[in-house]
Amino acid sequence: MSDVTPDLELDLRGLLCPMPMVKISQNISKVPVGGVVRAVATDAGSMADIPAWAKSTGNEVLQAEKSGSEFVFLVKRVK
């Protein structure tokens, strides 16, 4: 997904569940519809929480991957 340029970057390292998901939820409205938020978290629970949040809110997870000890997400604002 290196061809996607994020509109907003969030550093969620050190935040524990459910705060990474809460921070994405609070900040998704700062990007335009169709915009992308890139978030980096260290809490393993975010791998379940962020995709579940996106599904329940109608947003789209373009990427959710583990990179070393970090979890990197690209979330597209759909509405």
N, C-alpha and C positions, 0 to 999 in steps of 0.2 A: 504493500500500500504506500510505497514511497512517492507515488505520483499524486498523492492527496496533500494539499497544503492546508494545514489547520488555520482556522480563523481565531482560535483562542487556545492557549496552552495552560494547563492546570498542573501544578506540582502537588500531588496528594501524598507524597512520601511521608511515612510516619503516622498517618491518620488511620485509626482503627474503625472497623465496621460499626456502624453504617456510614461513617462520615465521607468516604470517597464518593459514594453514590449521592449523598446529600449535597456535596459540593458541586457535582456535575449538575444535579437538578436545579440548584440555585443559580448556576451560571449559563445554562443552555440558552436562556432567553437573551443573552448578550451577543449571540451570533445570529445572523439572518437565517431565515428558513432556507435550507439547503447548505448552510454553513456547517463546519466541522469543528468539534472540540477534541483536542488531543490531551489525554490525561495520563499521568504516570503515578501509579500507586505501589505501595509495598505490602499491603494487606491482602493475603490470599483470598479472603472472603469477597473481595471486589470482583473476582472472576465470575462469581454467581450473581452478586448483587447488581452490578451495572447492566449486564444483559437483561436481567429480570425487570429492572426499572425501565430500560429502554422499550422493552416489549409492552409494558403496562402503560407507557405514556405515548406510544406511537412513534418514538424515535428509532433510529437504526444504528446498530453497532457495526461499523465497517471493519473494525479490527479489534481483537481481544487476544493478546498474546503475552506469554511470559518471556522476559528478556533478562536472564540472570536472576537476580533476586527481586526484580521489578515486574510490574504488570502494566502493559501499555495498551491504551484504548483510543480508538478513533470513533467518535459518536457524531452522527449526522443529525442535525435538527430537521425534522420532517414537517412539523407544524408549529 
